[in-house]
């Protein structure tokens, strides 16, 4: 996903993609003041503690669950 955004948006690094995303969220007021900083700190603490998830596996599972629901099946 980051690589796709880098190619489409002309971002030189993954950090630039993330910064642009954060700036967009902040610009549109999706979070209360300080909330984004708190959530980012929580995420960083999870990473430091080794609580990681495979993003591609998560989205694959999400797609499968969505497809099952659309077909009237329980995932």
Backbone bond lengths (Angstrom), bond angles and torsions (degrees), N, CA, C in turn:
res aa  C-N    CA-C-N  psi(-1)  N-CA   C-N-CA  omega(-1)  CA-C   N-CA-C  phi
1 X - - - 1.440 - - 1.526 111.13 -
2 X 1.330 116.64 -47.05 1.458 119.00 178.31 1.519 110.87 -61.32
3 X 1.336 116.08 -41.81 1.457 119.87 -179.37 1.521 110.78 -61.72
4 X 1.333 116.81 -39.97 1.468 120.61 178.27 1.518 110.96 -62.43
5 X 1.326 116.47 -44.89 1.466 120.29 179.15 1.524 110.95 -64.54
6 X 1.319 116.39 -37.32 1.460 120.01 179.12 1.525 109.94 -62.26
7 X 1.329 116.80 -42.70 1.464 120.83 179.89 1.525 111.67 -68.74
8 X 1.341 116.26 -46.76 1.470 120.34 -177.12 1.518 112.33 -71.07
9 X 1.326 115.96 -40.85 1.453 119.17 -173.30 1.505 114.87 -95.68
10 X 1.318 117.34 -3.39 1.456 120.00 179.36 1.516 113.78 71.22
11 X 1.347 116.42 27.24 1.460 120.04 178.29 1.524 109.46 -83.42
12 X 1.330 117.82 132.05 1.467 119.22 -177.69 1.530 114.75 -74.62
13 X 1.340 118.48 -25.57 1.458 120.67 -177.04 1.531 110.46 -139.78
14 X 1.348 117.14 159.12 1.470 119.37 174.27 1.527 112.21 -58.54
15 X 1.328 117.47 -36.15 1.468 119.90 178.16 1.520 111.45 -59.30
16 X 1.337 117.33 -37.10 1.458 120.64 179.18 1.528 111.27 -65.78
17 X 1.335 116.90 -37.42 1.466 120.84 176.48 1.522 109.78 -62.69
18 X 1.322 116.52 -46.50 1.470 121.26 -178.62 1.520 110.48 -64.01
19 X 1.317 116.64 -43.93 1.472 119.62 178.65 1.526 111.13 -60.69
20 X 1.324 117.05 -41.94 1.464 120.52 178.76 1.524 110.80 -63.32
21 X 1.336 116.33 -40.32 1.463 120.04 178.09 1.516 112.08 -64.13
22 X 1.307 116.01 -43.37 1.474 120.31 178.52 1.515 110.40 -63.93
23 X 1.329 117.06 -43.22 1.465 120.45 179.24 1.526 110.56 -61.28
24 X 1.321 116.67 -39.57 1.459 120.68 179.26 1.522 111.31 -64.50
25 X 1.334 115.93 -44.26 1.472 120.34 179.23 1.526 109.95 -62.80
26 X 1.329 116.54 -44.94 1.457 119.78 -179.63 1.527 110.79 -63.97
27 X 1.314 116.93 -38.80 1.463 121.52 -179.10 1.521 111.43 -63.12
28 X 1.315 116.32 -36.77 1.460 120.49 -177.58 1.523 113.12 -89.38
29 X 1.323 117.63 2.22 1.454 120.80 173.63 1.511 115.02 66.45
30 X 1.325 117.67 34.23 1.459 120.30 -177.59 1.523 112.50 -74.26
31 X 1.321 117.82 -14.45 1.460 121.33 -177.13 1.519 110.41 -126.03
32 X 1.301 115.03 153.03 1.455 121.14 172.57 1.525 108.53 -70.59
33 X 1.324 118.20 156.24 1.471 118.99 178.01 1.526 111.55 -55.50
34 X 1.324 115.78 129.30 1.454 121.59 178.87 1.513 114.62 86.06
35 X 1.334 117.93 -16.41 1.467 120.80 -176.60 1.523 111.79 -66.39
36 X 1.323 117.13 -42.44 1.460 119.88 -179.73 1.521 110.79 -63.22
37 X 1.324 117.30 -42.51 1.466 120.23 177.02 1.521 111.35 -60.10
38 X 1.322 116.91 -40.95 1.464 121.26 179.01 1.526 110.70 -64.16
39 X 1.328 116.97 -44.67 1.462 120.79 -179.58 1.532 111.41 -65.44
40 X 1.320 116.59 -39.91 1.463 119.91 177.46 1.524 110.96 -64.47
41 X 1.330 116.76 -40.41 1.468 120.35 178.14 1.527 110.57 -63.62
42 X 1.334 117.13 -39.92 1.465 120.48 176.77 1.528 110.38 -61.79
43 X 1.323 116.60 -43.70 1.458 120.70 179.20 1.521 112.05 -63.01
44 X 1.312 116.14 -43.02 1.465 120.28 178.41 1.523 111.08 -63.83
45 X 1.326 117.18 -37.97 1.465 120.82 178.21 1.537 110.16 -65.86
46 X 1.340 116.73 -39.55 1.465 120.04 177.01 1.524 110.95 -62.33
47 X 1.317 116.80 -43.66 1.467 120.73 178.82 1.521 109.88 -61.67
48 X 1.325 116.36 -46.23 1.469 120.74 -179.53 1.526 111.59 -61.11
49 X 1.337 116.70 -32.57 1.467 121.46 -179.80 1.531 112.07 -84.63
50 X 1.335 116.48 -1.78 1.454 119.74 179.15 1.515 115.14 83.81
51 X 1.328 116.76 12.75 1.466 120.83 179.12 1.534 108.73 -87.00
52 X 1.314 115.45 81.80 1.458 121.30 -176.39 1.518 110.63 -114.55
53 X 1.323 115.91 154.13 1.453 122.43 177.13 1.523 108.23 -131.16
54 X 1.303 115.96 147.36 1.451 121.59 176.13 1.525 107.84 -77.44
55 X 1.320 116.90 109.54 1.464 121.89 -176.85 1.512 112.96 -60.13
56 X 1.328 117.65 -43.09 1.457 120.47 -179.41 1.524 111.13 -65.14
57 X 1.330 117.46 -39.35 1.466 120.82 177.88 1.528 109.94 -65.40
58 X 1.323 117.33 -39.57 1.462 121.25 179.01 1.525 110.72 -61.06
59 X 1.348 116.52 -49.50 1.462 119.56 -177.50 1.528 111.55 -68.49
60 X 1.326 117.87 -32.15 1.461 121.52 175.68 1.528 109.27 -63.35
61 X 1.341 116.68 -45.04 1.464 121.36 178.73 1.528 110.58 -64.61
62 X 1.313 116.93 -40.08 1.464 121.44 178.18 1.529 110.43 -62.35
63 X 1.333 116.80 -44.26 1.464 120.72 177.38 1.523 111.21 -61.12
64 X 1.324 116.86 -42.66 1.466 121.03 179.56 1.525 111.21 -64.27
65 X 1.330 116.50 -41.95 1.471 120.47 178.91 1.519 110.67 -65.10
66 X 1.317 117.13 -41.13 1.466 120.95 179.29 1.522 110.77 -64.40
67 X 1.322 116.45 -43.91 1.466 120.27 179.03 1.522 110.47 -62.36
68 X 1.322 117.31 -41.24 1.463 121.12 179.36 1.527 110.62 -63.25
69 X 1.330 117.26 -42.41 1.473 120.30 178.87 1.526 111.21 -63.87
70 X 1.342 116.28 -41.29 1.467 119.64 179.46 1.527 110.87 -63.29
71 X 1.307 116.99 -30.45 1.468 121.35 -179.80 1.524 111.71 -89.75
72 X 1.331 116.69 3.23 1.456 120.81 176.85 1.519 113.89 80.40
73 X 1.338 116.61 17.04 1.458 120.57 178.31 1.509 108.62 -103.40
74 X 1.323 114.94 154.43 1.468 120.65 172.77 1.514 108.08 -89.37
75 X 1.340 117.41 126.66 1.471 119.13 -178.81 1.506 113.13 -66.68
